[in-house]
Amino acid sequence: MLAKNKLNSVLLTLMAHILVFDSGVGGLSVVVELRALMPSVYITYVADDEFRPYGDKSETQLKARLPGLLQTLVLAVDPDIVVLACNTASTSALAEIREALKVPVIGVVPAIKPAAQLSRNKHIAVLGTPGTVQRKYVGKLMNDFAKDCRVVLQGSNVLVGLAENKLAGDHVDIAKIKFEIAPIFAGADGANIDVVVLACTHFPLLLDELKEAAPHFVKWIDSGTAIATRAQSLLKNLSLKPAPDTPQTALLIGGQTNQTRRQVFKKHGFEKTVIL
Ligand code: DGL
C-alpha cells in the first residue's frame, strides 16, 4: 500500500505541469515549496514585470488585467493547474480568474488562520502589499480566523522592490527594511507581537534581512508549504496531460532582466528565460 502511494506520487511529480504566476520573482518562494514536495514537477513560470508592483494597483485594475492575461497564458502553455503565487492578485481577482480559466486555480492568500493559532500573545501582524492589506478578502480572513487576536496591518511596496533588487544582484540595505517594518512594532503593545504573516510572496525572499531588522524575536509565516500541499492533492485527482519535453521556462512579460536574475531563475529550475 505504502509502495503504491509512493509510486503514485513519483509518477505524479514526473507528469504534472504547473503554471506559476506572479508580478515578479515573488512566486519563486512558492516554486521552492512546490519543488521540495514534488521534485520532478514541470513548472512554467510567468512574471508580469510590466505591471509590477501590483500592490499599488486598484482591485478594478487587477480585475481588468488578470483574467484575460491568464486566459491567454493558459491557452499557450496548457498546464494542468495554475498557482496564482501572488497575494495581491489572489485577494483582488481570484474569483474572476477562476471564472475565466478551464483549469483549476490555486490562489495564495495571507496565512492569517495559522498565524492566529500559533500566536501565544494573540497579537499578530500581517505584512503585505498596500493593496492586499486593504482588501475585503483580508478583512474576512481576520473576521473568520483571528477574532481572538489583535491584528496590525502593514503594507509596503518598498519591500517588493528590495526583493526584486536582491534577486537581481543588489545589496539589501537593512536600514530600509527596518524603516518599512517599524510601524508594526511601534504601538504601545508592539513588543507583544509574536507572529508576523508574510502576506506577499516576495517577502520570504527577504526572510534573513527581516529577521535581522526586527526589534525582537517573532515567528514569520507564509503560505508556501500549504500551497504546495494543496497543489499535490489537487494534482492527484486530475488526469494529467503529458508534460512538455522542452526545458522549463520563465516567461517575463515586458520589462528588462539581467544576467543575475536569469541565473536566479536557472537556480530555481528554469533553464530558459524568455522576455515576452
Ligand atoms: N508578490 C506579490 C504578492 O504576493 C505582489 C508584489 C507586487 O506588489 O507586485 O502580493
Boltz pocket constraint, residues with backbone or C-beta under 6 A from the ligand:
constraints:
  - pocket:
      binder: B
      contacts: [[A, 22], [A, 23], [A, 24], [A, 26], [A, 27], [A, 51], [A, 52], [A, 53], [A, 54], [A, 55], [A, 56], [A, 85], [A, 86], [A, 87], [A, 88], [A, 89], [A, 129], [A, 132], [A, 157], [A, 160], [A, 199], [A, 200], [A, 201], [A, 202]]
      max_distance: 6.0
